[in-house]
Amino acid sequence: MSIQEDLMQAGFTEYEARVYLALLREHPTTGYQLSKNSGVPRSMVYEALGRLHARGAVLRTDVARATLYQPVPPAQLLDRYEAEHHHLMQTLRDGLSALYEAQARGLLWSISGRNAVLAHAEQMIRNAGSELLLMLGDQDLDPLRDHIMEAGKRGIVVGALLTGTSPLECGQVARHPPLESQLQELTGALIIIADSREALIASTDSDVEATITSNPNLVLIARQFIWMELFTQRIAAQLGTDLLQALAPEDRQVFEGFLGTAQ
């Protein structure tokens, strides 16, 4: 995306963006010269300058028989826009939150898009009050790591089941056996359980779509899946060789797999 397109994303029209960029390169200058430098027709350049002046992006002065224009410095302009945007978002947050009341808590909701899914996951982590149980691979751990670490610093009990190789030094951390993760197609799984009240379940391998629910039965099932994996690995780490040999071969293979992947 070009810087002109970025300005348009910030609310400038195409002509306003072109005029402001031309003005940054040469100032002070006249509307006539700006029309030549920006490629904006003379019939439109003064209208664009008028709007930019009205929104505080351009300075104007009359000298002799000419009107000169100069841009407001970008850092000053963007700081003001950022402050105004922050104020607007806070006003909307307060106003919309006052209207919103969560309902139909037993339903399954879906959300699409990697950025949207990670944003909801981040919100769940930040809002957790007592416990977080997580299952995630490297592709999701890396963008969420700082939020998880911050939750741990707040005293949140964190249990994380990792399907990748990236480190996480927070709470109880266990690694799901790589072969089992592949066989069960869990390498791209993202599961977050917050305070046993809300669950997010997604696969971030391809087209990202998450299921979000506060249905207590479904939250319980998801929580138990992660809790039991963590519990089994804690127990496996305490089993001696004699006890392992006493297990049936298929059970011993499971525990040996856990021991081979423990952090």
Secondary structure, 3 states (H helix, E strand, C coil): CCHHHHHHHCCCCHHHHHHHHHHHHCCCEEHHHHHHHHCCCHHHHHHHHHHHHHCCCEEEEEECCEEEEEECCHHHHHHHHHHHHHHHHHHHHHHHHHHCCCCCCCCEEEEECHHHHHHHHHHHHHHCCCEEEEEECHHHHHHHHHHHHHHHHCCCEEEEEECCCCCCCCCEEEECCHHHHHHCCCCCEEEEEECCCEEEEEECCCCCEEEEECCHHHHHHHHHHHHHHHHHHHHHHHCCHHHHHHCCHHHHHHHHHHHHHCC
